[in-house]
Amino acid sequence: MSLEGRTFTIILNSNWQFTGKILSAKDALTNFFNTKEKKFDALCIDYNFVDGEYDYTNPQIIPIGPDKWFDLPVFPYTPTVSINNDKKIRIPTILIAKRYGRVHYAKKKPSKNRIWERDKGVCQYTGKQLTKTNGNIHHIVPQSKGGDSSWENMILCDKNLNSKLGDKMPNEHNIKPIKQPSEPSMYNFDIRIKHRDWKLFV
């Protein structure tokens, strides 16, 4: 068989949580159709056709075993693979590991780019949308006073305000962060969305 396009598949655990594992289409199909092991189901994710276009906001999601996967219809939004006699079947975009319940956790250290991403480019004191030229990283407890470079002690801040704060604590200027900074709960995985189906779980 020949794979069409560059397709990848993510693995969810038995609780439908992302495990952090991404497979090539070839590896996903090999694992899914391993009839001896039968470790995986695949999610059949379909979208309604409304007013001449597909509605991607309200999908129908059904777990399907490998024995029934061959009978599924293909649609313009489903990645496919050609098999015998040019028959096309879907490439599963999401597999469920039926007997696996854990989630891999790879702790990520905070960095300038990750703080920017976590705080969505917004000053955590003023709520102002910042650019790379007028924003920088601020230590809530200044390093000169023992503050560390942790997720909980660094926030994005307006550059002028950061300069004004200097080595003083925020309460000395009668201000405080809009929200308490913390490590992002899903920063276990550096992942770029490669298929719309993944947005439901990642």
C-alpha positions in Angstrom: 0.0 0.0 0.0 1.0 3.6 -0.5 0.4 6.4 2.0 -1.1 9.6 0.6 0.3 12.7 2.1 2.2 13.1 5.3 -0.2 11.9 8.1 0.5 11.3 11.8 -1.5 9.6 14.5 -1.6 10.4 18.3 -2.1 7.9 21.0 -4.6 8.4 23.9 -4.7 6.2 27.0 -7.7 4.2 28.1 -9.1 7.4 29.7 -8.8 9.2 26.4 -5.9 11.4 27.6 -3.1 12.3 25.3 0.0 10.2 26.2 2.5 12.4 24.4 3.2 9.7 21.7 2.9 10.4 18.0 3.2 7.8 15.4 3.7 7.9 11.6 0.8 6.7 9.6 2.6 3.5 8.7 3.4 2.7 12.4 -0.2 3.6 13.4 -1.7 1.2 10.9 0.7 -1.6 11.8 -0.2 -1.3 15.5 -3.9 -0.9 14.9 -4.2 -3.9 12.6 -2.1 -6.2 14.8 -4.9 -8.8 15.2 -2.8 -10.8 17.7 -2.3 -8.0 20.2 -5.5 -6.1 19.7 -4.2 -3.2 21.9 -5.8 -0.4 20.1 -9.2 1.0 19.0 -9.3 4.0 16.6 -11.6 7.0 16.9 -13.9 7.4 14.0 -14.5 11.2 14.0 -17.1 12.5 11.5 -18.4 15.9 10.8 -21.9 16.9 9.6 -22.3 18.4 6.2 -24.4 21.6 6.6 -25.4 24.2 4.0 -22.8 23.0 1.5 -19.8 22.7 3.9 -18.6 20.5 6.8 -19.3 21.7 10.3 -16.1 21.0 12.3 -17.5 22.3 15.6 -19.7 19.4 16.6 -18.1 16.1 15.6 -19.5 12.6 16.1 -16.9 10.4 17.9 -17.1 6.6 18.0 -14.3 4.1 19.0 -14.0 1.4 16.3 -12.0 -1.8 16.3 -9.8 -2.9 13.4 -12.4 -5.5 12.2 -14.9 -2.8 11.3 -12.5 -0.1 10.2 -12.4 -1.3 6.6 -16.1 -0.6 6.2 -16.0 3.1 7.1 -16.8 5.5 4.4 -14.1 8.1 3.4 -14.7 11.8 3.2 -12.7 14.8 1.9 -11.5 15.5 5.5 -10.3 11.9 6.2 -6.7 11.0 5.4 -6.7 7.7 3.4 -4.4 4.9 2.3 -4.8 2.9 -0.9 -4.9 -0.9 -0.4 -5.7 -3.9 -2.7 -7.6 -3.0 -5.9 -7.2 0.7 -5.2 -9.7 0.5 -2.3 -9.2 3.4 0.1 -9.5 3.2 3.8 -9.1 5.8 6.5 -5.8 6.4 8.3 -6.8 6.8 11.9 -5.8 10.2 13.3 -6.2 9.0 16.9 -5.7 5.6 18.5 -6.9 4.5 21.9 -4.5 2.3 23.9 -7.2 0.2 25.6 -5.0 -1.3 28.4 -2.9 1.7 29.1 -3.9 4.3 31.6 -0.8 6.5 32.3 0.2 9.9 30.9 3.8 10.5 30.2 5.1 13.6 31.9 8.2 15.4 30.8 8.8 18.4 33.0 9.7 21.5 31.0 11.9 24.3 32.4 10.6 27.8 32.0 12.2 29.9 29.2 11.5 33.3 27.7 9.6 31.8 24.8 7.6 29.5 27.1 6.6 32.4 29.5 5.5 34.4 26.4 3.4 31.5 25.3 1.9 30.8 28.7 1.0 34.4 29.3 -0.3 34.8 25.7 1.7 37.9 25.1 -0.2 39.9 27.8 1.3 42.0 30.6 0.4 40.2 33.8 0.1 43.4 35.7 -1.8 45.7 33.3 -3.5 43.3 30.8 -1.9 45.1 27.9 -1.1 43.1 24.8 2.6 43.3 24.2 5.1 42.8 21.4 8.6 41.6 21.5 9.8 45.2 21.6 7.8 46.5 24.5 7.6 43.4 26.8 10.1 41.3 28.7 10.2 38.8 31.5 9.7 40.0 35.1 10.7 38.3 38.3 8.0 38.9 40.9 10.5 38.4 43.7 13.6 40.1 42.3 16.6 38.0 41.9 18.5 40.5 44.0 16.2 39.4 46.9 16.6 35.7 46.3 13.9 35.2 43.7 14.4 32.2 41.4 13.7 31.7 37.7 10.7 29.4 38.1 7.3 29.2 36.5 5.8 30.6 39.7 8.1 33.6 39.9 8.3 34.8 36.3 5.7 36.6 34.3 5.4 38.7 31.2 5.5 42.4 31.9 5.5 45.7 30.1 9.1 46.8 29.6 8.6 50.3 31.0 6.7 49.0 34.1 9.4 46.4 34.6 12.0 49.1 34.6 10.0 51.1 37.1 9.6 48.2 39.5 13.3 47.7 39.6 14.3 45.4 42.5 11.2 46.2 44.5 8.4 43.8 45.4 5.0 44.4 43.6 3.3 45.3 46.9 5.7 48.1 47.3 4.0 49.6 44.2 0.6 48.4 45.3 0.2 46.1 42.4 -0.1 42.3 41.9 -0.3 39.9 39.0 -3.7 39.5 37.3 -3.4 35.7 38.1 -1.0 33.6 40.1 1.6 32.3 37.7 2.1 28.5 37.5 3.5 25.8 35.3 1.1 25.2 32.4 -0.8 21.9 33.0 -0.3 20.6 29.5 3.3 21.8 29.0 4.2 18.2 29.2 4.2 18.1 25.4 5.7 20.4 22.8 3.3 19.6 20.0 2.1 21.4 17.0 -1.4 20.5 15.9 -1.2 18.5 12.6 -4.8 17.5 12.3 -8.1 19.1 13.3 -9.1 15.9 15.2 -6.3 16.4 17.6 -7.7 19.7 18.9 -10.4 17.7 20.7 -7.8 16.0 23.0 -4.5 18.0 22.9 
